[in-house]
Amino acid sequence: MESPKIKTESLLPAEITSLPKVEIPVAGITGYCLSNHEKQIVFFEIEEGVSVPDHSHCAQSGTVVSGEMTLDVEGQTNLYQPGDVYRIPQGARHRASFSKRTFVIDLFDAPDRYPVAS
């Protein structure tokens, strides 16, 4: 028997939106995190039209769940759609833009990549 669909404003289920939010310096992005002493996983909801400026940090890998993301890593630009996986090496300069409302799951090789909002 299928479970009933629940209509929400979010692309994410309540089990994720009840996780701690992270502080993100870009408007239009909401992130919910899980972390341990080595890594941080962030479930991101990104509004249509958002652009993340050029930056670098620890190694990152992720998956596009819905929507699409244009990702430029060290001058190489690719379009990622649902099911696509990406990897960004530690210290690599990168930026991203989102032409649709998008949901991605990112794994960071640092437990504190994003601070948790208080």
C-alpha positions in Angstrom: 0.0 0.0 0.0 1.4 3.4 -1.0 1.7 6.1 1.6 -0.4 9.2 1.0 1.4 12.2 -0.6 1.8 15.2 1.6 1.6 18.6 0.0 4.1 21.1 1.4 5.9 24.3 0.3 9.2 22.5 0.6 10.6 19.9 -1.7 11.8 18.0 1.4 10.1 15.8 3.9 9.6 16.9 7.5 12.3 14.5 8.7 14.8 16.6 6.8 13.3 20.1 7.4 13.4 19.3 11.2 17.2 19.0 11.0 19.4 22.0 12.1 19.6 24.7 9.5 22.9 25.9 8.4 24.0 29.6 7.9 24.4 30.3 4.2 25.6 33.7 3.0 23.5 33.5 -0.2 19.8 34.5 -0.3 17.4 31.9 -1.7 19.2 28.8 -0.3 18.1 26.8 2.7 20.2 24.0 4.0 19.6 21.3 6.6 22.5 19.3 8.0 23.7 16.1 9.6 27.3 15.9 10.7 29.7 13.7 12.6 33.3 14.4 13.7 34.6 14.0 10.1 31.9 15.1 7.6 28.8 17.2 7.0 25.9 16.3 4.8 23.6 19.2 3.8 20.2 18.9 2.1 19.9 22.1 0.1 16.8 23.7 -1.3 17.7 26.4 -3.8 15.2 28.9 -5.4 15.1 29.5 -9.1 17.6 32.2 -10.3 20.1 31.9 -7.4 23.8 32.2 -8.2 26.5 31.2 -5.8 29.7 33.3 -6.3 33.2 32.0 -6.9 34.6 30.3 -3.7 36.6 27.4 -2.4 36.7 25.1 0.6 37.1 21.4 1.6 36.3 18.6 -0.8 32.6 18.3 -1.8 30.6 15.7 -3.6 26.9 15.8 -4.3 23.8 14.7 -6.2 21.1 16.7 -7.9 17.8 15.3 -6.8 15.5 17.7 -8.7 15.9 20.8 -10.8 19.2 21.7 -12.4 22.5 23.2 -11.6 25.2 24.8 -13.8 28.5 24.2 -12.0 31.8 25.8 -13.0 34.9 24.2 -11.3 38.2 25.7 -12.2 36.9 27.1 -15.5 35.1 23.9 -16.6 31.3 24.3 -16.8 28.8 21.5 -16.8 25.0 21.2 -16.4 23.8 18.8 -13.8 20.3 17.4 -13.7 18.4 14.9 -11.5 20.6 11.8 -10.8 23.8 13.5 -11.8 26.8 13.3 -9.3 29.5 15.9 -9.0 32.8 16.2 -7.2 34.7 19.3 -6.3 38.3 18.8 -5.1 39.6 20.5 -1.9 40.6 24.1 -2.7 39.1 24.2 -6.2 37.6 27.5 -7.2 33.9 27.0 -8.2 30.6 28.7 -8.6 27.0 27.5 -9.3 23.8 28.8 -10.8 20.3 27.5 -10.7 17.7 28.1 -13.5 15.0 26.1 -11.7 14.1 25.4 -8.1 16.6 22.7 -7.2 17.2 20.2 -4.4 20.8 18.8 -4.0 22.4 16.7 -1.3 26.1 17.6 -0.6 28.7 15.8 1.4 31.6 18.0 2.7 34.9 16.6 4.0 34.7 18.8 7.1 32.2 18.5 9.9 31.8 22.3 10.1 31.8 23.5 6.5 28.7 25.5 7.3 27.9 26.7 10.8 24.6 25.6 12.3 22.2 28.5 12.7 21.3 29.3 16.3 
